[in-house]
Amino acid sequence: MSISEPKPNATKARSSHTNPRKRKAGSKAPSAKASAAGRNRSFPFASKQEAVLALLQRAKGAAIPEITEATGWQPHSVRGFLSGVVKKKLKLKVESRKDGRDRTYRIKTRASS
């Protein structure tokens, strides 16, 4: 190898995933109109967080299968949302009760104490 030749691996070709602005041909980012239309079409709440809080505020509460149906989340994501957002960030008291097969969660209010 002579001095004037570049070393192998000295310049590495960048792939498209290292540059966030560069997209592969045929892939398109969803437009703002499409995502807003999809949100308003079948989901009456502005966010999934609002939907879960509405389910938890019902007198009977909500089971994890109900919340997964309403949000499209996996069960472990629902449990993480309950402990991380509802309990820790929003500082709401969550009451849990085992009814038959499913566990029911609801936000504990002063009237229900």
Residue frames relative to the residue before (quaternion, step in Angstrom):
aa qw qx qy qz dx dy dz
M 1.0000 0.0000 0.0000 0.0000 0.00 0.00 0.00
S 0.2800 -0.7703 0.5488 0.1648 3.54 -0.77 0.98
I 0.6761 -0.5209 0.3517 0.3846 3.55 -1.26 0.30
S 0.6915 0.4995 -0.2908 0.4333 3.59 0.98 -0.73
E 0.6165 0.5459 -0.3625 0.4364 3.64 1.13 -0.39
P 0.4536 -0.6770 0.4943 0.3027 3.60 -0.95 0.77
K 0.5447 -0.6073 0.4676 0.3403 3.51 -1.16 0.60
P 0.5100 -0.6041 0.4857 0.3729 3.58 -1.07 0.56
N 0.8041 0.2276 -0.2270 0.5001 3.57 -1.12 0.77
A 0.4047 0.7131 -0.4882 0.2990 3.60 1.18 0.26
T 0.7620 0.1618 -0.1141 0.6166 3.57 1.02 -0.75
K 0.1902 -0.8019 0.5628 0.0632 3.51 -0.60 1.16
A 0.4199 -0.6924 0.5219 0.2681 3.56 -0.85 0.90
R 0.3515 -0.7402 0.5362 0.2024 3.56 -0.89 0.94
S 0.3252 -0.7257 0.5682 0.2116 3.53 -0.96 0.82
S 0.6668 -0.5340 0.3440 0.3896 3.56 -1.24 0.36
H 0.6516 0.5259 -0.3424 0.4261 3.63 1.07 -0.52
T 0.6130 0.5384 -0.3751 0.4401 3.60 1.17 -0.18
N 0.7115 0.3568 -0.2357 0.5575 3.57 1.22 -0.39
P 0.3134 -0.7973 0.4771 0.1960 3.63 -0.25 1.17
R 0.6448 0.5312 -0.3401 0.4318 3.63 1.11 -0.44
K 0.6637 0.4975 -0.2952 0.4742 3.54 1.19 -0.49
R 0.0980 -0.8032 0.5869 0.0297 3.59 -0.70 1.05
K 0.5331 -0.6034 0.4820 0.3456 3.52 -1.19 0.53
A 0.5974 -0.5653 0.4215 0.3818 3.55 -1.15 0.55
G 0.7850 0.3139 -0.2471 0.4734 3.55 -0.95 0.89
S 0.6654 0.4594 -0.3298 0.4872 3.62 1.12 -0.34
K 0.0835 -0.8008 0.5931 0.0056 3.53 -0.83 1.00
A 0.4377 -0.6616 0.5365 0.2879 3.53 -1.08 0.70
P 0.5155 -0.6336 0.4574 0.3516 3.62 -0.99 0.68
S 0.4305 -0.7048 0.4991 0.2624 3.52 -0.95 0.86
A 0.6365 -0.5333 0.3922 0.3959 3.56 -1.23 0.41
K 0.6292 0.5390 -0.3348 0.4488 3.58 1.05 -0.75
A 0.6661 0.5101 -0.3079 0.4487 3.58 0.91 -0.89
S 0.6922 0.4639 -0.2986 0.4652 3.59 0.87 -0.85
A 0.6425 0.5044 -0.3278 0.4746 3.61 1.04 -0.68
A 0.6448 0.5117 -0.3272 0.4641 3.59 0.99 -0.78
G 0.6533 0.5111 -0.3120 0.4633 3.60 0.99 -0.81
R 0.6474 0.5223 -0.3184 0.4546 3.57 1.03 -0.73
N 0.7351 0.4311 -0.2429 0.4635 3.59 0.86 -0.87
R 0.5428 0.6685 -0.3890 0.3274 3.56 1.15 -0.50
S 0.8483 0.0449 0.0130 0.5275 3.61 0.61 -1.06
F 0.6718 0.4755 -0.2846 0.4915 3.58 1.24 0.02
P 0.2806 -0.8190 0.4743 0.1598 3.62 -0.29 1.19
F 0.6713 0.4854 -0.3024 0.4715 3.62 1.19 -0.32
A 0.5745 -0.5960 0.4370 0.3517 3.55 -1.21 0.51
S 0.8061 0.0510 -0.0236 0.5891 3.60 1.09 -0.58
K 0.6180 -0.5402 0.4192 0.3880 3.53 -1.28 0.33
Q 0.5827 0.5766 -0.3687 0.4383 3.57 1.12 -0.64
E 0.6530 0.5019 -0.3148 0.4717 3.60 0.93 -0.85
A 0.6374 0.5329 -0.3291 0.4488 3.59 0.99 -0.80
V 0.6707 0.4869 -0.3021 0.4711 3.59 0.90 -0.91
L 0.6571 0.5045 -0.3194 0.4600 3.60 0.91 -0.84
A 0.6301 0.5219 -0.3365 0.4663 3.60 1.03 -0.71
L 0.6509 0.5003 -0.3158 0.4756 3.60 1.00 -0.78
L 0.6873 0.4900 -0.2839 0.4550 3.58 0.96 -0.83
Q 0.6659 0.5104 -0.3048 0.4508 3.59 1.14 -0.51
R 0.4729 0.6517 -0.4612 0.3726 3.60 1.21 -0.07
A 0.6354 -0.5538 0.3767 0.3843 3.58 -1.16 0.55
K 0.7350 0.3919 -0.2358 0.5007 3.59 0.98 -0.78
G 0.4575 -0.6917 0.4454 0.3375 3.61 1.25 -0.20
A 0.3824 -0.6996 0.5456 0.2584 3.55 -1.21 -0.53
A 0.3524 -0.7036 0.5787 0.2140 3.54 -1.15 0.73
I 0.6710 -0.5133 0.3505 0.4043 3.56 -1.21 0.45
P 0.6418 0.5123 -0.3615 0.4415 3.67 0.87 -0.69
E 0.6238 0.5299 -0.3412 0.4622 3.62 1.06 -0.66
I 0.6793 0.4863 -0.2903 0.4667 3.56 0.95 -0.89
T 0.6422 0.5100 -0.3317 0.4663 3.60 0.99 -0.75
E 0.6273 0.5324 -0.3254 0.4660 3.58 1.08 -0.70
A 0.7011 0.4795 -0.2695 0.4537 3.58 0.94 -0.89
T 0.7906 0.3426 -0.1603 0.4815 3.60 1.01 -0.76
G 0.4004 -0.7033 0.4918 0.3210 3.57 1.09 -0.64
W 0.4702 0.6748 -0.4361 0.3651 3.59 1.28 0.20
Q 0.5190 -0.5826 0.5191 0.3490 3.53 -1.34 0.29
P 0.6486 -0.5429 0.3519 0.4009 3.64 -1.10 0.52
H 0.6555 0.5021 -0.3323 0.4559 3.62 0.96 -0.75
S 0.6210 0.5289 -0.3429 0.4659 3.61 1.13 -0.55
V 0.6192 0.5304 -0.3386 0.4697 3.57 1.07 -0.72
R 0.6655 0.4930 -0.3078 0.4684 3.59 0.90 -0.90
G 0.6450 0.5141 -0.3129 0.4710 3.57 1.02 -0.76
F 0.6314 0.5210 -0.3238 0.4744 3.58 1.04 -0.76
L 0.6500 0.5228 -0.3184 0.4503 3.58 0.95 -0.87
S 0.7399 0.3992 -0.2498 0.4804 3.59 0.82 -0.87
G 0.7353 0.4536 -0.2488 0.4378 3.59 0.86 -0.88
V 0.7776 0.3284 -0.1768 0.5062 3.57 0.80 -0.97
V 0.7330 0.4393 -0.2618 0.4486 3.56 0.62 -1.11
K 0.7523 0.3909 -0.2273 0.4791 3.59 0.77 -0.98
K 0.7839 0.3770 -0.1966 0.4524 3.58 0.67 -1.08
K 0.7558 0.3844 -0.2327 0.4763 3.61 0.72 -1.00
L 0.7610 0.3611 -0.2005 0.5003 3.59 0.81 -1.00
K 0.2876 -0.8038 0.4719 0.2202 3.58 1.32 -0.26
L 0.3646 0.7044 -0.5151 0.3248 3.56 0.94 0.96
K 0.4323 -0.6764 0.5316 0.2702 3.56 -1.13 0.68
V 0.1285 -0.7909 0.5963 0.0484 3.57 -0.72 1.07
E 0.2224 -0.7675 0.5941 0.0921 3.51 -0.81 1.11
S 0.1171 -0.7997 0.5881 0.0303 3.57 -0.89 0.96
R 0.0277 0.7953 -0.6027 0.0588 3.55 -0.88 0.97
K 0.3307 -0.7349 0.5601 0.1921 3.55 -0.97 0.89
D 0.0031 -0.7913 0.6092 -0.0510 3.56 -0.59 1.21
G 0.8222 -0.0964 0.0329 0.5601 3.54 -0.24 1.24
R 0.8371 -0.1418 0.1405 0.5093 3.55 -0.69 -1.13
D 0.7741 0.3471 -0.1695 0.5016 3.57 0.94 -0.92
R 0.3929 -0.6663 0.5803 0.2548 3.50 -1.28 0.52
T 0.2201 -0.7824 0.5739 0.1001 3.57 -0.89 0.98
Y 0.1510 -0.7789 0.6062 0.0543 3.54 -0.94 0.99
R 0.1090 0.7709 -0.6263 0.0394 3.54 -1.16 0.62
I 0.5189 -0.6202 0.4870 0.3298 3.50 -1.23 0.55
K 0.3625 -0.7440 0.5278 0.1908 3.53 -0.75 1.12
T 0.1463 -0.7837 0.6009 0.0579 3.55 -0.77 1.09
R 0.6704 -0.4935 0.3571 0.4237 3.57 -1.25 0.22
A 0.6420 0.5365 -0.3293 0.4377 3.60 1.03 -0.73
S 0.7148 0.4474 -0.2665 0.4669 3.60 1.06 -0.68
S 0.4918 0.6789 -0.4216 0.3458 3.63 1.25 -0.08
